[in-house]
Amino acid sequence: MKVKEILNQFKKILFLILGILSATFGLKSFLLPNKFIDGGVTGLSMLTSVLSSIPISIFVIIFNMPFIILAFYNLSKELAIRAIFGILGLSLALAIIPFPILTYDRLLVAIFGGFFLGAGIAFAIRGGGVIDGTEILAVFLSRKLHTTVGDIILAINIIIFSIVALFLGIEVAFYSILTYLSASKTTDYIIEGIEEYIAVIIVSEHPEELRKAILFNLGRGATIFKGRKGLSEKEPQSDIDILYTVLTRLELPKLTVEINKIDPKAFVVMHKVKDTIGGYIKKRPQSVI
């Protein structure tokens, strides 16, 4: 095995361990002592633990096991194996690591408990692992029901928070929803974050110079569309090259500098891109799903 591959595997293991520790810290130091519930399979494990007084480490394994089996036979054996390591690691950490209770302030618990739990899920994904089986179920059901993964996860969480409201009260349910929002936003930011993809459309009188700058100075590709000017009825229409490129948020300032040097009057449109396949793009860590 090459040195680069060894370092890559070590990095993944490190991220997975960091994810397990962060999630455990969020659960034991904030959420569980205050009976705040997150969404997904982790939230279901938390709710059952609170109602039964049985350690959550047991339910983490019990509730995730069906989804590991589901992934093994219907999605990916590699995903199932990595999920086993992540979930067993989380269960073991919850059972043996004595993180202290830091606060009983409900707002702080909801925000920071959700933050550390969401960070744990995100770091585990960066490590190629899974510590919550919700995505596995959502991907499977979305294929069967022809709906989106987001819709499935939303439906699952509506059921969970309805049960929380029924057994633990409306106020706890509201704080639990805040916990879930904090966790999900943290997860999204750590996975995408400053490496979020941005698509840029450039209309300029100097398309060739800008194309070379994008290619040679930024090391990115650019697609050229043929367009026609349509500024006003008085101006005669003429053909123009329109540049389209995709890069990460970190690379935007350098692109802006290049545009300002070549054509400060260029018309530039930017918008977020969920993901890309192929091309000369710095790839974000992907969920193993």
PAZAPA-4460 file (N, C-alpha, C; in steps of 0.05 Angstrom, whole numbers, plus 32768, in hexadecimal, padded with zeros to 4 digits):
% residues 289
    n_x    n_y    n_z   ca_x   ca_y   ca_z    c_x    c_y    c_z   seq   type   mol
   8011   7FE8   8000   8000   8000   8000   8012   8019   8000     1      M     A
   800B   802C   7FEF   801B   8044   7FED   8018   8056   8006     2      K     A
   802C   8067   800A   802C   8079   8021   8013   808B   8021     3      V     A
   800C   8095   8009   7FF5   80A6   8006   7FDB   8098   800F     4      K     A
   7FD9   807F   8007   7FC1   806F   800F   7FC0   806A   802D     5      E     A
   7FD7   8065   8039   7FD9   8061   8056   7FD0   807A   8064     6      I     A
   7FDB   8091   805C   7FD4   80AA   8068   7FB6   80B0   8065     7      L     A
   7FAB   80A9   804E   7F8F   80AE   8049   7F7D   809D   805C     8      N     A
   7F85   8084   805F   7F77   8072   8072   7F79   807C   808F     9      Q     A
   7F91   8085   8096   7F95   808F   80B1   7F84   80A8   80B6    10      F     A
   7F82   80B9   80A2   7F71   80D1   80A4   7F54   80CA   80A8    11      K     A
   7F4B   80B5   8099   7F2F   80AD   809C   7F29   80A2   80B8    12      K     A
   7F3C   8092   80C2   7F39   8086   80DC   7F38   809D   80F1    13      I     A
   7F4A   80B0   80EE   7F4B   80C7   8100   7F31   80D6   8100    14      L     A
   7F26   80DB   80E9   7F0C   80E9   80E7   7EF6   80D9   80F4    15      F     A
   7EF5   80BF   80F0   7EE1   80AE   80FB   7EE2   80AF   8119    16      L     A
   7EFA   80AD   8125   7EFE   80AE   8142   7EF5   80C9   814D    17      I     A
   7EFD   80DE   813F   7EF5   80F9   8147   7ED7   80FC   8146    18      L     A
   7ECA   80F1   8132   7EAD   80F2   8130   7E9F   80E4   8147    19      G     A
   7EA9   80CC   814D   7E9E   80BD   8164   7EA1   80CC   817E    20      I     A
   7EB8   80D8   8183   7EBD   80E6   819C   7EAB   80FF   819D    21      L     A
   7EA9   810E   8187   7E99   8126   8187   7E7B   8120   818C    22      S     A
   7E71   810B   817F   7E55   8103   8182   7E50   80FA   819F    23      A     A
   7E63   80EB   81AA   7E60   80E1   81C6   7E60   80F9   81D9    24      T     A
   7E72   810C   81D4   7E73   8124   81E5   7E59   8133   81E5    25      F     A
   7E4E   8138   81CD   7E35   8146   81CA   7E1E   8138   81D9    26      G     A
   7E1D   811D   81D7   7E08   810E   81E3   7E0A   810D   8202    27      L     A
   7E22   8107   820C   7E25   8103   8229   7E28   811D   8239    28      K     A
   7E34   8131   822C   7E39   814A   823B   7E22   815E   8238    29      S     A
   7E10   815A   8224   7DFB   816E   8220   7DDF   8161   821E    30      F     A
   7DDB   8150   820A   7DC1   8148   8202   7DB3   8133   8215    31      L     A
   7DC1   811D   821A   7DB4   8108   822A   7DAD   8111   8247    32      L     A
   7DBE   8120   8255   7DB7   8128   8270   7D9F   813B   8271    33      P     A
   7D9A   8149   825A   7D83   815B   8259   7D6B   8150   824A    34      N     A
   7D6E   8137   8241   7D58   8129   8233   7D50   8137   8219    35      K     A
   7D64   8142   820B   7D5F   814E   81F1   7D65   8139   81DC    36      F     A
   7D54   8138   81C7   7D56   8123   81B4   7D5D   812F   8198    37      I     A
   7D6F   8121   818A   7D75   8129   816F   7D64   8119   815C    38      D     A
   7D67   811D   8142   7D58   810E   812E   7D66   80F4   8127    39      G     A
   7D59   80E5   8115   7D66   80CD   810A   7D67   80B6   811D    40      G     A
   7D78   80A2   8116   7D7B   808A   8126   7D87   8091   8141    41      V     A
   7D9A   80A4   8141   7DA6   80AD   815A   7D90   80B8   816D    42      T     A
   7D7E   80C9   8161   7D69   80D4   8171   7D56   80BF   817C    43      G     A
   7D50   80AA   816B   7D3F   8094   8175   7D4D   8085   818B    44      L     A
   7D67   8081   818A   7D76   8074   819F   7D75   8085   81B9    45      S     A
   7D78   809F   81B6   7D77   80B1   81CD   7D5C   80B0   81DA    46      M     A
   7D47   80B2   81CA   7D2C   80B2   81D4   7D25   8098   81E4    47      L     A
   7D2D   8082   81D8   7D28   8068   81E5   7D38   8065   81FF    48      T     A
   7D50   8070   81FF   7D61   806F   8217   7D55   8080   822D    49      S     A
   7D4B   8098   8226   7D3F   80AA   823A   7D26   809D   8246    50      V     A
   7D16   8091   8235   7CFC   8086   823E   7D00   806C   824E    51      L     A
   7D15   805D   8248   7D19   8043   8255   7D2E   8043   826A    52      S     A
   7D3F   8058   826B   7D56   8059   827D   7D6B   8044   8278    53      S     A
   7D6A   8038   8260   7D7F   8025   8258   7D94   8035   8249    54      I     A
   7DAE   802E   824D   7DC4   803E   8240   7DC0   8040   8221    55      P     A
   7DC6   8057   8217   7DC2   805D   81FA   7DD5   804C   81E9    56      I     A
   7DEC   8044   81F4   7DFF   8034   81E5   7DF3   801A   81DA    57      S     A
   7DE0   800F   81E9   7DD3   7FF6   81E0   7DC0   7FFC   81C9    58      I     A
   7DB0   8012   81CB   7D9D   8018   81B6   7DAA   8022   819C    59      F     A
   7DC2   802E   819E   7DD1   8036   8186   7DD6   801E   8175    60      V     A
   7DDD   8008   8181   7DE3   7FF0   8171   7DC9   7FE3   8168    61      I     A
   7DB5   7FE1   817A   7D9C   7FD3   8173   7D8E   7FE1   815C    62      I     A
   7D8B   7FFC   815D   7D7C   800A   8149   7D8B   800D   812E    63      F     A
   7DA5   800D   8130   7DB5   8010   8117   7DBA   7FF6   8109    64      N     A
   7DB8   7FE0   8117   7DBE   7FC6   810B   7DAD   7FBF   80F2    65      M     A
   7D92   7FC4   80F3   7D82   7FBF   80DB   7D8B   7FCE   80C2    66      P     A
   7D95   7FE7   80C7   7D9E   7FF7   80B1   7DB9   7FEE   80A6    67      F     A
   7DC9   7FE3   80B7   7DE3   7FD8   80AE   7DDD   7FC0   809C    68      I     A
   7DCA   7FAF   80A5   7DC2   7F97   8095   7DB6   7FA0   807A    69      I     A
   7DA6   7FB5   807C   7D99   7FC0   8063   7DAF   7FCA   8050    70      L     A
   7DC3   7FD8   805A   7DD8   7FE2   8049   7DE9   7FCB   803E    71      A     A
   7DED   7FB6   804D   7DFD   7FA0   8044   7DF1   7F92   802C    72      F     A
   7DD7   7F8E   802C   7DC9   7F7F   8018   7DBD   7F90   8001    73      Y     A
   7DB9   7FAA   8006   7DAC   7FBA   7FF2   7DBB   7FD2   7FE8    74      N     A
   7DD0   7FDB   7FF6   7DDE   7FF3   7FEE   7DFC   7FED   7FE9    75      L     A
   7E0B   7FE8   7FFE   7E28   7FE5   7FFB   7E33   7FD5   8013    76      S     A
   7E42   7FC0   800D   7E4F   7FB1   8022   7E64   7FC1   8030    77      K     A
   7E72   7FD2   8021   7E87   7FE3   802C   7E7A   7FF7   8040    78      E     A
   7E63   8002   8038   7E54   8014   804A   7E4C   8006   8064    79      L     A
   7E43   7FED   8061   7E3A   7FDE   8079   7E51   7FD9   808C    80      A     A
   7E68   7FD2   8081   7E80   7FCD   8092   7E89   7FE6   80A0    81      I     A
   7E8A   7FFC   8092   7E92   8015   809F   7E7E   801E   80B3    82      R     A
   7E64   8019   80AE   7E50   8020   80C1   7E53   8010   80DB    83      A     A
   7E5A   7FF7   80D8   7E5E   7FE6   80F0   7E74   7FF2   8102    84      I     A
   7E8B   7FF9   80F6   7EA1   8005   8105   7E98   801F   8113    85      F     A
   7E8A   8030   8104   7E82   804A   810F   7E6E   8047   8125    86      G     A
   7E5A   8036   8121   7E44   8033   8135   7E4E   8024   814E    87      I     A
   7E5E   8010   814A   7E6A   8002   8162   7E7C   8014   8171    88      L     A
   7E8B   8025   8162   7E9D   8038   816F   7E8D   804C   8180    89      G     A
   7E77   8056   8175   7E66   8069   8183   7E5A   805C   819C    90      L     A
   7E51   8044   8199   7E45   8036   81B0   7E59   8031   81C6    91      S     A
   7E71   8029   81BF   7E86   8024   81D2   7E8E   803E   81E0    92      L     A
   7E91   8054   81D1   7E98   806E   81DD   7E82   8077   81F1    93      A     A
   7E69   8074   81E9   7E53   807C   81FB   7E53   806B   8215    94      L     A
   7E5D   8053   8213   7E5C   8041   822A   7E74   8046   823E    95      A     A
   7E8B   804E   8233   7EA3   804E   8244   7EAF   806A   8249    96      I     A
   7EA9   807E   8239   7EB5   8098   823C   7EA4   80AA   824E    97      I     A
   7EAF   80B2   8265   7E9F   80C2   8279   7EA0   80E0   8274    98      P     A
   7E95   80EA   825E   7E95   8107   825A   7E83   8114   826F    99      F     A
   7E8C   812B   827A   7E7D   8139   828E   7E65   8148   8283   100      P     A
   7E50   814C   8294   7E3A   815D   828C   7E42   817A   828F   101      I     A
   7E40   818A   827A   7E4A   81A5   827A   7E36   81BA   8281   102      L     A
   7E1D   81B7   8279   7E09   81CB   827F   7DED   81C0   827E   103      T     A
   7DDB   81CE   828C   7DBE   81C6   828B   7DAE   81DD   827E   104      Y     A
   7DBC   81F1   8274   7DAE   8207   8266   7DA3   81FB   824C   105      D     A
   7D88   81FD   8249   7D7C   81EF   8232   7D84   81F9   8217   106      R     A
   7D87   8213   8215   7D8F   821E   81FB   7DAC   8215   81F4   107      L     A
   7DBE   8217   8207   7DD9   820E   8203   7DDB   81F1   81FC   108      L     A
   7DCB   81E1   820A   7DCA   81C4   8205   7DC1   81BE   81E9   109      V     A
   7DAC   81CB   81E0   7DA1   81C6   81C5   7DB5   81CE   81B0   110      A     A
   7DC2   81E5   81B3   7DD4   81EF   819E   7DEE   81E0   819E   111      I     A
   7DFB   81DE   81B5   7E15   81D1   81B5   7E14   81B3   81B5   112      F     A
   7DFF   81A8   81C1   7DFB   818B   81BF   7DF7   8183   81A2   113      G     A
   7DE6   8192   8194   7DE2   818D   8177   7DFB   8191   8167   114      G     A
   7E0B   81A6   816F   7E24   81AC   8160   7E37   8195   8162   115      F     A
   7E3D   818B   817A   7E50   8176   817D   7E46   815B   8171   116      F     A
   7E2C   8156   8173   7E22   813E   8166   7E23   8140   8148   117      L     A
   7E1B   8157   813D   7E1D   815B   8120   7E3A   815A   8116   118      G     A
   7E4C   8165   8125   7E68   8164   811E   7E72   8147   811E   119      A     A
   7E69   8137   8131   7E71   811B   8132   7E67   810C   811A   120      G     A
   7E4E   8110   8112   7E44   8103   80FA   7E53   810B   80E1   121      I     A
   7E5A   8125   80DF   7E69   812F   80C8   7E85   8124   80C7   122      A     A
   7E93   8124   80DD   7EAE   811A   80DD   7EAF   80FC   80D6   123      F     A
   7E9A   80ED   80E0   7E99   80D1   80D9   7E95   80CD   80BB   124      A     A
   7E85   80DE   80AE   7E81   80DD   8091   7E9B   80E4   8083   125      I     A
   7EA9   80F8   808D   7EC3   80FF   8081   7ED7   80E7   8084   126      R     A
   7ED3   80D7   8098   7EE4   80BF   809B   7ED9   80A7   808C   127      G     A
   7EC4   80AB   807C   7EB9   8096   806C   7EA7   8083   807C   128      G     A
   7E9F   808B   8094   7E8F   807A   80A5   7E72   8084   80AA   129      G     A
   7E64   8076   80BA   7E48   807D   80C1   7E44   8078   80DE   130      V     A
   7E38   808A   80ED   7E31   8085   8109   7E13   8089   810E   131      I     A
   7E04   808C   80F8   7DE7   808F   80FA   7DDB   8082   80E0   132      D     A
   7DC9   806F   80E4   7DBF   8060   80CD   7DA8   806E   80BE   133      G     A
   7DA1   8086   80C5   7D8B   8094   80B8   7D8F   8097   809A   134      T     A
   7DA7   809F   8092   7DAC   80A3   8075   7DA9   8089   8066   135      E     A
   7DB1   8073   8072   7DAF   8059   8065   7D91   8053   805F   136      I     A
   7D80   8056   8073   7D64   8051   806F   7D58   8065   805B   137      L     A
   7D60   807E   805D   7D55   8093   804B   7D5C   808D   802E   138      A     A
   7D75   8085   8029   7D7D   807F   800D   7D6D   8067   8003   139      V     A
   7D6A   8052   8013   7D5B   803B   800B   7D3E   8041   8005   140      F     A
   7D31   8050   8017   7D15   8056   8013   7D11   8069   7FFB   141      L     A
   7D24   807C   7FF8   7D21   808F   7FE2   7D21   8080   7FC7   142      S     A
   7D30   806B   7FC5   7D31   805B   7FAC   7D17   804C   7FA8   143      R     A
   7D0B   8043   7FBE   7CF3   8033   7FBC   7CDA   8045   7FB8   144      K     A
   7CDA   805C   7FC5   7CC3   806E   7FC4   7CC5   8084   7FB0   145      L     A
   7CDD   8086   7FA2   7CE2   809A   7F8E   7CDE   80B6   7F99   146      H     A
   7CEA   80BB   7FB0   7CEA   80D5   7FBC   7D07   80DC   7FC4   147      T     A
   7D0B   80F4   7FD0   7D26   80FC   7FD6   7D2E   80F2   7FF2   148      T     A
   7D48   80F0   7FF6   7D53   80E8   8010   7D4B   80FC   8025   149      V     A
   7D4C   8116   801F   7D44   812A   8032   7D27   8127   803B   150      G     A
   7D15   8120   8029   7CF9   811C   8031   7CF6   8105   8044   151      D     A
   7D05   80F0   803F   7D03   80D8   8051   7D0E   80DF   806D   152      I     A
   7D24   80EC   806E   7D30   80F4   8088   7D1D   8107   8097   153      I     A
   7D11   8119   8089   7CFE   812C   8095   7CE6   811C   80A1   154      L     A
   7CDC   8109   8092   7CC5   80F9   809C   7CCC   80E9   80B4   155      A     A
   7CE4   80DE   80B4   7CED   80CE   80CC   7CEF   80E0   80E4   156      I     A
   7CFA   80F8   80E0   7CFE   810A   80F7   7CE4   8116   8101   157      N     A
   7CD0   811A   80F0   7CB6   8123   80F9   7CAA   810F   810C   158      I     A
   7CAD   80F5   8105   7CA2   80E0   8116   7CB0   80E0   8131   159      I     A
   7CCB   80E2   8130   7CDA   80E1   8149   7CD3   80F9   815B   160      I     A
   7CD2   8111   8150   7CCC   8128   8161   7CAF   8129   816A   161      F     A
   7C9D   811C   815B   7C82   8119   8165   7C81   8107   817D   162      S     A
   7C90   80F2   817D   7C92   80E0   8194   7C9E   80EE   81AC   163      I     A
   7CB3   80FF   81A7   7CBF   810E   81BC   7CAB   8121   81C9   164      V     A
   7C9B   812E   81B9   7C86   8140   81C3   7C72   8131   81D4   165      A     A
   7C6B   8119   81CC   7C57   8109   81DA   7C61   8100   81F5   166      L     A
   7C7A   80F7   81F6   7C84   80EA   820F   7C94   80FD   8220   167      F     A
   7CA2   8111   8214   7CB3   8122   8224   7CA9   813F   8225   168      L     A
   7C95   8146   8216   7C89   8160   8217   7C90   8171   81FF   169      G     A
   7C7F   8185   81FA   7C82   8196   81E3   7C9C   81A7   81E4   170      I     A
   7CA2   81B1   81FC   7CBA   81C2   81FF   7CD3   81B2   81F8   171      E     A
   7CD5   819A   8203   7CED   8189   81FD   7CEE   8183   81DF   172      V     A
   7CD7   817F   81D3   7CD6   817A   81B6   7CE0   8191   81A6   173      A     A
   7CD9   81AA   81AE   7CE3   81C1   81A1   7D01   81C4   81A3   174      F     A
   7D0B   81C0   81BC   7D28   81C1   81C0   7D36   81AB   81B0   175      Y     A
   7D29   8194   81AE   7D35   817E   819E   7D36   8185   8181   176      S     A
   7D22   8193   8177   7D23   819C   815B   7D3A   81AF   8157   177      I     A
   7D3E   81C1   816A   7D55   81D4   8169   7D6F   81C4   8169   178      L     A
   7D70   81AF   8179   7D88   819E   817A   7D8D   8192   815E   179      T     A
   7D78   8188   8152   7D7B   817B   8138   7D84   8190   8123   180      Y     A
   7D79   81A8   8124   7D81   81BD   8110   7D9E   81C4   8114   181      L     A
   7DA7   81C6   812D   7DC3   81CC   8133   7DD5   81B6   8129   182      S     A
   7DCD   819D   812D   7DDD   8186   8125   7DDF   8184   8106   183      A     A
   7DC8   8188   80F9   7DC7   8185   80DC   7DD7   819B   80CE   184      S     A
   7DD5   81B4   80D8   7DE4   81CA   80CC   7E02   81C6   80D0   185      K     A
   7E0A   81BC   80E8   7E26   81B7   80ED   7E30   81A1   80DB   186      T     A
   7E21   818C   80D7   7E29   8177   80C5   7E2D   8181   80A9   187      T     A
   7E1A   8190   809F   7E1C   819B   8084   7E34   81AD   8081   188      D     A
   7E39   81BE   8095   7E50   81D0   8093   7E6B   81C2   8093   189      Y     A
   7E6E   81AE   80A4   7E87   81A0   80A6   7E8C   818F   808D   190      I     A
   7E77   8183   8082   7E7A   8173   8069   7E7F   8185   8051   191      I     A
   7E6F   819B   804F   7E72   81AC   8038   7E82   81C5   803F   192      E     A
   7E77   81D4   8052   7E86   81EB   805E   7E93   81FE   804A   193      G     A
   7EAC   8205   8050   7EBA   8218   803F   7EC3   820B   8025   194      I     A
   7EBF   81F0   8022   7EC5   81E3   8009   7EAC   81E0   7FF8   195      E     A
   7E97   81EF   7FFE   7E7E   81ED   7FEF   7E83   81F5   7FD2   196      E     A
   7E76   81E7   7FC0   7E7A   81ED   7FA4   7E6A   8206   7F9B   197      Y     A
   7E77   8216   7F8B   7E6B   822E   7F80   7E6E   822E   7F62   198      I     A
   7E57   8230   7F54   7E58   8233   7F37   7E59   8250   7F2F   199      A     A
   7E6A   8257   7F1C   7E6E   8273   7F14   7E6A   8276   7EF6   200      V     A
   7E59   8288   7EEF   7E54   828F   7ED3   7E60   82AB   7ECE   201      I     A
   7E71   82AD   7EB9   7E7F   82C6   7EB4   7E79   82CF   7E97   202      I     A
   7E6D   82E7   7E95   7E69   82F3   7E7B   7E7D   830A   7E78   203      V     A
   7E8F   8308   7E65   7EA4   831C   7E64   7EAC   8320   7E46   204      S     A
   7EB8   8338   7E42   7EC3   833E   7E28   7EDE   8331   7E23   205      E     A
   7EE9   8324   7E38   7F03   8317   7E36   7F01   82FA   7E40   206      H     A
   7EF1   82EA   7E32   7EED   82CF   7E3C   7F06   82BD   7E3A   207      P     A
   7F16   82C1   7E25   7F2E   82B1   7E22   7F43   82B5   7E38   208      E     A
   7F47   82CF   7E3F   7F5A   82D5   7E54   7F50   82C9   7E6F   209      E     A
   7F36   82CB   7E74   7F2B   82C0   7E8C   7F2C   82A1   7E8C   210      L     A
   7F28   8295   7E75   7F29   8278   7E74   7F46   826E   7E7B   211      R     A
   7F5A   827C   7E70   7F75   8275   7E76   7F7C   8279   7E94   212      K     A
   7F71   828F   7E9F   7F76   8294   7EBB   7F6B   827E   7ECD   213      A     A
   7F52   8276   7EC6   7F45   8260   7ED6   7F54   8246   7ED2   214      I     A
   7F5D   8241   7EBA   7F6B   8228   7EB4   7F87   8226   7EC0   215      L     A
   7F97   823C   7EBD   7FB3   823B   7EC4   7FB8   8246   7EE0   216      F     A
   7FA9   825B   7EE9   7FAF   8267   7F03   7F9F   8259   7F19   217      N     A
   7F87   824F   7F13   7F77   8242   7F27   7F77   8223   7F25   218      L     A
   7F80   821A   7F0E   7F81   81FD   7F0A   7F65   81F0   7F08   219      G     A
   7F52   81FF   7EFD   7F37   81F6   7EFB   7F2E   81F7   7EDD   220      R     A
   7F1A   81E7   7ED7   7F10   81E7   7EBC   7EFA   81FB   7EB8   221      G     A
   7EF4   8201   7E9F   7EDE   8214   7E99   7ED0   820B   7E80   222      A     A
   7EB6   820C   7E81   7EA6   8206   7E69   7E9E   8220   7E5C   223      T     A
   7E9F   8220   7E41   7E98   8238   7E32   7E7D   8234   7E24   224      I     A
   7E6A   8246   7E2B   7E50   8246   7E1D   7E50   825C   7E09   225      F     A
   7E42   8258   7DF3   7E3E   826C   7DDF   7E24   827C   7DE5   226      K     A
   7E27   8295   7DE9   7E0F   82A5   7DEF   7E0D   82BD   7DDD   227      G     A
   7DF8   82CD   7DE1   7DF4   82E5   7DD1   7DEE   82FC   7DE4   228      R     A
   7DF9   8313   7DDE   7DF4   832B   7DEF   7DD7   8333   7DEC   229      K     A
   7DCC   833C   7E03   7DB0   8346   7E02   7DAC   835D   7E15   230      G     A
   7DC0   836F   7E16   7DBF   8385   7E2A   7DA8   8398   7E24   231      L     A
   7DA4   839F   7E0B   7D8E   83B2   7E04   7D87   83AE   7DE7   232      S     A
   7D70   83BA   7DDF   7D67   83B8   7DC4   7D78   83C8   7DB1   233      E     A
   7D84   83DD   7DBB   7D94   83EF   7DAA   7DAF   83E2   7DA3   234      K     A
   7DB9   83D2   7DB5   7DD3   83C5   7DB1   7DD0   83AD   7D9E   235      E     A
   7DE0   83AC   7D89   7DDD   8395   7D76   7DE6   837B   7D84   236      P     A
   7DD7   8366   7D7F   7DDD   834D   7D8C   7DF6   8341   7D7F   237      Q     A
   7E07   8335   7D90   7E1F   8328   7D86   7E25   8310   7D98   238      S     A
   7E34   82FD   7D8D   7E3B   82E5   7D9C   7E50   82EB   7DB1   239      D     A
   7E4F   82DC   7DC7   7E62   82E0   7DDD   7E67   82C5   7DEB   240      I     A
   7E80   82C1   7DF4   7E86   82A8   7E03   7E80   82AD   7E20   241      D     A
   7E72   829A   7E2C   7E6B   829B   7E49   7E7A   8284   7E57   242      I     A
   7E88   828B   7E6C   7E98   8277   7E7A   7E88   826C   7E92   243      L     A
   7E8A   8252   7E96   7E7D   8244   7EAD   7E92   8233   7EBA   244      Y     A
   7E96   8238   7ED4   7EA9   8228   7EE3   7E9E   8222   7EFF   245      T     A
   7EA8   820C   7F0B   7EA0   8204   7F26   7EB9   8201   7F37   246      V     A
   7EB8   820E   7F4E   7ECF   820C   7F61   7EC5   820E   7F7D   247      L     A
   7ED7   820B   7F91   7ECE   820C   7FAC   7ECE   8229   7FB7   248      T     A
   7EC1   822D   7FCD   7EBF   8248   7FD8   7EDB   8253   7FDF   249      R     A
   7EED   8241   7FE6   7F08   824A   7FED   7F16   8257   7FD4   250      L     A
   7F0F   824E   7FBD   7F1C   8257   7FA5   7F0F   8270   7F99   251      E     A
   7EF8   8278   7FA4   7EEA   8290   7F99   7EFA   82AA   7F9A   252      L     A
   7F08   82B0   7FB0   7F17   82C9   7FB1   7F2C   82CB   7F9B   253      P     A
   7F39   82B5   7F95   7F4E   82B5   7F81   7F41   82B9   7F65   254      K     A
   7F2A   82AD   7F60   7F1C   82B1   7F47   7F14   82CE   7F44   255      L     A
   7F0A   82DA   7F5A   7F01   82F6   7F59   7F18   8309   7F52   256      T     A
   7F30   8303   7F5D   7F48   8313   7F57   7F4E   8311   7F39   257      V     A
   7F4D   82F8   7F2E   7F53   82F5   7F12   7F3F   8304   7F00   258      E     A
   7F25   8303   7F07   7F11   8311   7EF8   7F15   832F   7EF9   259      I     A
   7F1B   8339   7F10   7F20   8356   7F13   7F38   8360   7F04   260      N     A
   7F4D   834F   7F02   7F65   8356   7EF3   7F5F   8357   7ED5   261      K     A
   7F4F   8344   7ECB   7F4B   8342   7EAE   7F34   8352   7EA4   262      I     A
   7F1D   8351   7EB3   7F06   8360   7EAA   7EF4   8367   7EC2   263      D     A
   7EFA   837F   7ECE   7EEA   8387   7EE5   7ECD   838B   7EDF   264      P     A
   7EC5   838F   7EC6   7EAA   8394   7EBE   7E9B   837A   7EB8   265      K     A
   7EA8   8363   7EBB   7E9B   8349   7EB5   7E82   8345   7EC6   266      A     A
   7E6E   8338   7EBA   7E56   8331   7EC8   7E59   8314   7ED3   267      F     A
   7E57   8312   7EED   7E5D   82F8   7EFA   7E45   82EF   7F0B   268      V     A
   7E3D   82D7   7F07   7E27   82CB   7F17   7E32   82B3   7F26   269      V     A
   7E2C   82B1   7F40   7E35   829A   7F50   7E1E   828D   7F5D   270      M     A
   7E1E   8272   7F5F   7E0A   8264   7F6E   7E15   824A   7F79   271      H     A
   7E09   8240   7F8E   7E12   8228   7F9B   7E0C   820F   7F8A   272      K     A
   7E1E   81FB   7F8D   7E1A   81E2   7F7F   7E1A   81CC   7F94   273      V     A
   7E07   81BA   7F92   7E05   81A4   7FA6   7E1D   8191   7FA4   274      K     A
   7E24   8189   7F8C   7E3A   8176   7F88   7E42   8175   7F6B   275      D     A
   7E59   8169   7F65   7E61   8166   7F49   7E6C   814A   7F45   276      T     A
   7E6D   8141   7F2C   7E79   8128   7F25   7E8D   812D   7F0F   277      I     A
   7EA6   8125   7F13   7EBB   8129   7EFE   7EC5   8146   7EFE   278      G     A
   7ED5   814C   7EEA   7EE0   8167   7EE8   7EF7   816C   7EFA   279      G     A
   7F01   8185   7EFA   7F19   818C   7F09   7F10   819B   7F22   280      Y     A
   7F03   818C   7F34   7EF8   8198   7F4D   7F05   818A   7F65   281      I     A
   7F0C   819A   7F79   7F15   818F   7F92   7EFD   8181   7F9F   282      K     A
   7EFF   8167   7FA3   7EE8   8158   7FAD   7EE5   815A   7FCB   283      K     A
   7ECC   815E   7FD3   7EC5   815E   7FEF   7EC4   8141   7FF9   284      R     A
   7EC7   813D   8013   7EC2   8122   801E   7EA5   811A   8019   285      P     A
   7EA1   8102   8010   7E86   80F9   800A   7E7C   80E4   801E   286      Q     A
   7E62   80E4   8022   7E56   80CF   8032   7E5B   80B4   8024   287      S     A
   7E60   809F   8033   7E65   8085   8026   7E4D   807B   8018   288      V     A
   7E35   8087   801C   7E1E   807F   800D   7E20   808A   7FF1   289      I     A
***
